[in-house]
Amino acid sequence: MSPDKPDFRSPATVGALLTIDLNAIVENWRSVAATAGVTASAVVKANGYGLGAVPVSRALAAAGCRRFFVAHLDEGVLLREALPGVEIAILNGLLPDMEAVYHAHDLAPVLNDPGQVQRWLSFCASKGETLPAFLQIDTGMNRLGMTAGEWGALALDPAVAAFPWTALISHLSCADVPDHPLNATQLRLFHAASAMAPHLATSLSASSGSFLGPDFAFDFVRPGAALYGVNPHPGFPNPLRNPVLLDARILQIREIDGGSPVGYGATHKTSDRAKIATIALGYADGFLRSGSGHGNVMVGGFAAPIVGRISMDLITIDVTQVPVDVLEKAGWVNVIGDFRTLDEVATDAGSISYEILTSLGERFHRVYLGEQA
Ligand SMILES: *Cc1c(COP(=O)(O)O)cnc(C)c1O
């Protein structure tokens, strides 16, 4: 590294370090499959929930995962370049006039309406091939997928009935609440949909559904969030490992008199003389402003509360209780980790872990542990 041109986003230049443990993600994938008792695919949409679709998928493929889901066609094209030889499916469906692009990159659309089904059948007929595609049925979420009526009519079409669809899938809307009555309703409707084409493979559950017991497992499950350590059933103990560490640099430490205001809006006033450290992380890095004044960061093993408003690039923490020698040596503080989990950070900001993960910023130096050579 030369002083006039340092490495972009090296540990020396950044404000925050994001460490992602691929071994923990692989372990979570195995444990979801073991819990469900069936094969697990992996959902790596939104750049692997912010953690990097390519390194995450490579690690999972090396561990034996053969089926990956992304949301967008573009995400599939990028993933395919990095990962030949696995199945990649596009949850958001078959975009208009894009059949040949899916085919060229060996991407399987998840067909969400009868028009998409007919277009895929026509495209396959024109190629003289049966190309992989999934069928999605809406069983009560009213978001994506065919209605029961549309599927009932389609399933009677001999061309549809004869086609070797990869699988029939649906998605649960309340699986994170184990005793929610909609789980049983959707289960019943999915069985009814599956009965119209009993030879097709089936999949109903994402992360939370994978922990609802064998009735919800079907032929394979589709975890996303659970791979990244998000608790499938908030309020119950988290069975998964945390793969994410976020550390932020201390930029400055100041001593202030009792009664001095801290940060925008002067929302925080210390009662006594206090020591405030300012760290290089903010809402532009996905550390939501709604988390202002909530929770602690860890400074060399000591908890220090977040005080005042979270700014775009800065957060102030009260380090009065951190011993001086510890503070002098620290340099960095841990913001997300085993002591303060992603789920806690999310709850404190009035959000969910999914949103925190997918908002994690582009300004970090990223370190992948357990990366394949
Ligand atoms: C996002 C998504 C998943 C994964 O959901 P998680 O809750 O992150 O496990 C699975 N299936 C479908 C259809 C999805 O849209």
Ligand as a Chemical Component Dictionary entry (heavy atoms), coordinates in Angstrom:
data_LIG
# 
_chem_comp.id                   LIG 
_chem_comp.type                 NON-POLYMER 
_chem_comp.pdbx_formal_charge   0 
_chem_comp.three_letter_code    LIG 
# 
loop_
_chem_comp_atom.comp_id 
_chem_comp_atom.atom_id 
_chem_comp_atom.alt_atom_id 
_chem_comp_atom.type_symbol 
_chem_comp_atom.charge 
_chem_comp_atom.model_Cartn_x 
_chem_comp_atom.model_Cartn_y 
_chem_comp_atom.model_Cartn_z 
_chem_comp_atom.pdbx_ordinal 
LIG C1 C1 C 0 -37.714 -14.901 0.436  1  
LIG C2 C2 C 0 -38.382 -16.206 0.181  2  
LIG C3 C3 C 0 -37.931 -17.371 0.839  3  
LIG C4 C4 C 0 -36.926 -17.308 1.956  4  
LIG O1 O1 O 0 -37.542 -16.716 3.070  5  
LIG P1 P1 P 0 -36.832 -16.656 4.509  6  
LIG O2 O2 O 0 -37.893 -16.224 5.434  7  
LIG O3 O3 O 0 -35.734 -15.666 4.390  8  
LIG O4 O4 O 0 -36.304 -18.012 4.790  9  
LIG C5 C5 C 0 -38.469 -18.582 0.454  10 
LIG N1 N1 N 0 -39.452 -18.656 -0.475 11 
LIG C6 C6 C 0 -39.942 -17.558 -1.105 12 
LIG C7 C7 C 0 -41.026 -17.712 -2.101 13 
LIG C8 C8 C 0 -39.426 -16.296 -0.779 14 
LIG O5 O5 O 0 -39.922 -15.207 -1.383 15 
# 
loop_
_chem_comp_bond.comp_id 
_chem_comp_bond.atom_id_1 
_chem_comp_bond.atom_id_2 
_chem_comp_bond.value_order 
_chem_comp_bond.pdbx_ordinal 
LIG C1 C2 SING 1  
LIG C2 C3 SING 2  
LIG C2 C8 DOUB 3  
LIG C3 C4 SING 4  
LIG C3 C5 DOUB 5  
LIG C4 O1 SING 6  
LIG O1 P1 SING 7  
LIG P1 O2 DOUB 8  
LIG P1 O3 SING 9  
LIG P1 O4 SING 10 
LIG C5 N1 SING 11 
LIG N1 C6 DOUB 12 
LIG C6 C7 SING 13 
LIG C6 C8 SING 14 
LIG C8 O5 SING 15 
# 
